[in-house]
Amino acid sequence: MVLSNQKAVNRAAIYFFYDKDGVVDDYNLYLLNDMKKNVQQIFVVCNGKLTPEGRKKFESIGCRILVRDNVGFDVWAYKEAMEAFGWDQIKQLDELILLNFTIFGPIRPFKEMFDDMDQRDLDFWGITVHHGATFDPWKKIKFGFLPIHLQSHFIAVRKTMLNSVEFRQYWDQMRPVECYEDAVCYHEAIFTKTFADKGFKWNAYVDTTPCGDKFYYPLMMMPLELLKNYRCPILKRKNFFLDAEVYLRESGNEAGVALMDYLKKNTDYDVDLIWQNLLRTQNSFDLKNCLGFDFILPGDKVAKPQVKSTARIALIVHIYELDMTSYILEYVRYMPEDIDVYVTTDTKEKQAEIYRAFQQLPCNHLEVRLVPNRGRDLGPLLTGVRDVISKYDYICKVHDKKALNVRPATLGQSFSYQCFECLLHSKEYVQNVINTFDENPRVGMLMPPPPHYGDYYPIVGREWTINEKVTAGLAKKMGLQVDITPDKPPIAPLGSFFWFRAKALEKLFAIEWKPEDFPEEPLKEDGTILHGIERLFPFVVQDAGYYPAWVMPDTYASVFVNNLYFYLRSLNTYLFHGEFCRFSDLLDRAGRGKEEGEPEQKSSRVVMFFKFILPPFIYRAIRYCGHLAMHQPTDS
């Protein structure tokens, strides 16, 4: 059926929407407003919640709305929406669009796509395809393999198929859908082949047939290519939070970073529509993995010398160890001269000494404040200077880091060096940090990456240590609406050195903290409210609609990357003994899952240790011998 020869096309759209909180972010409206230019009706079907504000948003653009229980995923949402729309009305349509909330766009107007597809003689079509596989990953697909299929985020069905007995029967006989795999196996994966086998003609707007033997899923694995060279009008939301291991299995994990950069520089699409949704709904660790929350800045030159920031800036320093004063001054002298400086300390003697030392620092305003010795550097931040935070746009927070709990002392010195270098490397670098905040309005906090050398090595992979419950408890008391889970680490300033946007931490400073909220010395090494607050920072930032990121001067980034490569190469050499293996093999060998029949207990870590370090054939032999030994009778 060709639609281009009709004077007017009677077209409707059913938009499936789901948000666990029922919030309708603006990207939905942007997409539907453009869709509205090409359809006569939009019917929104919502699974679960819909806030009153969200309902008003959909109604403001003329949508009909059906809110149903959150069952059956998109499949049963479409089924019930069509029944509510009315089969008699559907038969009057020239084309019915089934689309959903899992896409961002349009990057270019949908009209361009509709004008093209209207000229094609088709019964149904979509924007993109999944190229399928010769096997069935879930053992549920009726064909016994995963066929090439139109992806269910956008499928258009024309009158010839809408009026068919087969189309009505397909939906009337739809099986219950109880999980994601059901939704794929009982609908998305089979819809295209089911109707193609019945003689209905189909095609995709984005023709990735030449890539069929290279990618299963072009829209996920080559989205920028589709956007630039195939004129694809949409992106998947998941492009920006897909599990990094999946990306790294089939690519270099550059998709999210490249997409965001291209959108900002080459399109009219407002990337803030993306940020608004992602920061509200996704875990910051997943976002960092896909979007690269890392800024590597020049240390010896200002990247944009012609740009003069008008931001109000402050420096906050806590000094308990007086002998660190001169070392701190070496770095803070790189701050602009028009800033305000606040130093906190715990005795009048130190106050006087610090004031004399800091007099040499060019600045607009200097205060040295007395605070109780409670809460290390964080207590003074939250109690001693809380009253001035709202005066500023960006604030740099440092302290007298000695890291006395590690040996040799050079490890602590390296950690201190890393913290100061990443925040205050040089005058030029500090200006680049300030410009980074100016140029990236969603950046809320910049911090050094976690240390990964010597006794600090286990931090990588144990960022929470024992502090997840403490952090989650604080977040709950504050009413933070962000994803906090023990399985994903916080993007936290471990070491308590960071730059921050004052608005990003408003909720934390709104609390009337008191010195008594923090434990007295000597502190426990871990698990205190201070360790919780240290990890709470990024979640406060995200709750406010900003993101936390690592920042490094180019000189230190070189050290950081070389160290990581050395560690990775050493592990691979030691673990794989010259074998050709992938990252997933490393995880499997390390014991990603327990052995079949093996109880989940701490003692199994010993088994996993040997599985991790031994060649597979030796490991299996030892396990077999151990199994025999365990089943021999004992002398007693």
Secondary structure by P-SEA (a helix, b strand, c coil): cccccccccbbbbbbbbbbccccccaaaaaaaaaaaacccbbbbbbcccccaaaaaaaaaabbbbbbccccccaaaaaaaaaaaacaaaaaaccbbbbbccccccccccaaaaaaaaaaccccccccccccccccccccccccccccccccccbbbbcccccccaaaaaaaaaccccccaaaaaaaccccaaaaaaaaccccccccccccccccccccccccaaaaaccccccccccccccccaaaaaaccccaaaaaaaaaaaccccccaaaaaaaaaacccaaaaaaacccccccccccccccccccccbbbbbbbbccccaaaaaaaccccccccbbbbbbbccaaaaaaaaaaaccccccbbbbbbbccccaaaaaaacccccccccccbbbbbccccccccccaaaaaaaaaaaaaaccccaaaaaaaaaaaaacccccbbbccccccccccccccccccccaaaaaaaaaaacccbbbbcccccccccccccccccccccccccccccccccccccccccccaaaaaaaaaaaaaaaacbbbbbbbcaaaaaaaaaaaaaaaaaaaaaccccccccaaaaaaaacccccccccccccaaaaaaaaacccaaaaaaaaaaaaaaaaccccc
